[in-house]
Amino acid sequence: MAAPTSSSNGLKPRNRAAGISLIVALLALATIPVAVAVTESRDDLRLVHAGFAVPLAGVLALAAIWSARRARRRLERTLGRAGGDRAARLGQIVGWLALYGTLIGVVSLGVYALEYFIFS
């Protein structure tokens, strides 16, 4: 070959998506509890106002799962040389936990709406 390729430059391939997935998953997991803490610390907000954080948590959880999947695919392509296997796996697990928490928040808001608007 006339020019060096990315595999012959001597640098280890990086897997940034693995770290990003873990960070975004932790943000998704913390979104709803932080919103609840904010509403409890302010007198002008009620707990139901923390429900506005549920869609944000869902979007972050889906982004974390997508990023972890991307990182795992990169690991497969580089035969594990890219690194970040543990971070990608944790990002995927925490992302799914955050998505389940988001679904619980959606159900809670639905029950609240049903109780408040229909039965009151």
VENTAZI-V460817 format. One record per backbone hydrogen bond with DSSP energy under -1.0 kcal/mol. CO is the residue of the C=O (numbers start at 1). NH is the residue of the N-H. If there is no record, write none. Layout:
# VENTAZI-V460817
{{CO/NH} {CO/NH}}
This chain:
# VENTAZI-V460817
{{5/8} {16/20} {17/21} {18/22} {19/23} {20/24} {21/25} {22/26} {23/27} {24/28} {25/29} {26/30} {27/31} {30/34} {31/35} {32/36} {33/37} {34/38} {35/39} {36/40} {37/41} {46/49} {47/50} {48/51} {49/52} {50/53} {51/54} {53/57} {54/58} {55/59} {56/60} {57/61} {58/62} {59/63} {60/64} {61/65} {62/66} {63/67} {64/68} {65/69} {66/70} {67/71} {68/72} {69/73} {70/74} {71/75} {72/76} {73/77} {74/78} {75/80} {78/81} {84/88} {85/89} {86/90} {87/91} {88/92} {89/93} {90/94} {91/95} {92/96} {93/97} {94/98} {95/99} {96/100} {97/101} {98/102} {99/103} {100/104} {101/105} {102/106} {103/107} {104/108} {105/109} {106/110} {107/111} {108/112} {109/113} {110/114} {111/115} {112/116} {113/117} {114/118} {114/119}}
